[in-house]
């Protein structure tokens, strides 16, 4: 199944990565891909919760930070984590049929 998914460093999860159109795979392979995707998809809320905890820690740091440069850095890190969470929710909400997500 590793041939059909690649690890996305930014998101911290495997995402679909096909070498041809989904419909060109056998029904058996499609079912295996979909099963694997459902397992990955099911882990996304936990990944989001982990990132939300990191955001909360950074916000707590930010509320006590008096150094402007460090405050800007923390704000930037929080924004990036929020962006990752947004992208993870998009992947999570992707229909169970990932055939339309080829080459993403």
N, C-alpha and C positions, 0 to 999 in steps of 0.2 A: 504493500500500500504506500510505501515511501515514494514510489514513482509518481503518485498522484497528488502528493501534498509536499509543500516545502515550508520550512520553519521561517516565520517572519519575526526577525529579531525585535523590531519595534513593538509589535503586538504581543509577542511572547507566546504565540500559538502557531500550529500548523494551519496553512490555508491551502485551498485547492490550487493545483498547478498541473494542468493537463498538457500533454504533448500533441493531442488531436482533439477534435470535437467530441464532447461527451457521448453523443449518439453513435459514434463510431466504435465505442467499446461494446463488448458483449453484454448481454443482460446480467450475467453473473458478475462481471467486473463492475458494472454500474451499481448493482446492489451492494457489493463490497465497499465501493467508494461512498455510497450514501450511508451505509452503516458506520463507517469510520468517521464521516463528517458529523453524524449525530452524536457520536462520542465526544468529538472535539467541541462541537457546538454546546454540548451539555456542560463543558468545563469553563465556558466563557464567563458566566456570572461569577464564578469563584475568582477568576483572573481580575474581573472588574472590581470585586470587593477588595482584593489585595491592593490594587492601584488606588482605590478610594481611601484605604487606610494610610497609604503613603502621602496622599494629598492632605489628609487631616493632620498628619505629623508636620508636614511642611507649612501648613497654615498656622499651626501652633507656634512653630519657629518664627514665622513671619510676624505674628502678633507681638512677639517679644524682641524683634530685631530693630536695632536703631541705625545700623549701617546701611545707607541707601543702596550702595552697590550690591550688597548681599541680599537686600530686599528685592531688588530687581531680578537677581538671579533666581531667587526662590519663586517669584511670580512667574518667571519664564518656565521653570521646571513644573510648576503647578499647571500652567497652560498646556504644556506638552503632554502631561499625564491626562488632562481632561480631553485632549484631542485623541489620545490613544483609546480612552474609554468610549468616546463617541464612535470611533472606527470599530471597536469591538462590538458595540451595540448594533451597528450596521451589519456586521457579519452574523451576529446572533439572530437578527431578524430576517436574515436571508432565508427564503423558503427552503424547506427540507430538500427540495430538488435543486441541487447545485449545478445542474447541467448548464445553466446560463452564466456561471461564474468561471468559465474556462479562461485560462491564461491570466488570472488576476493574481 
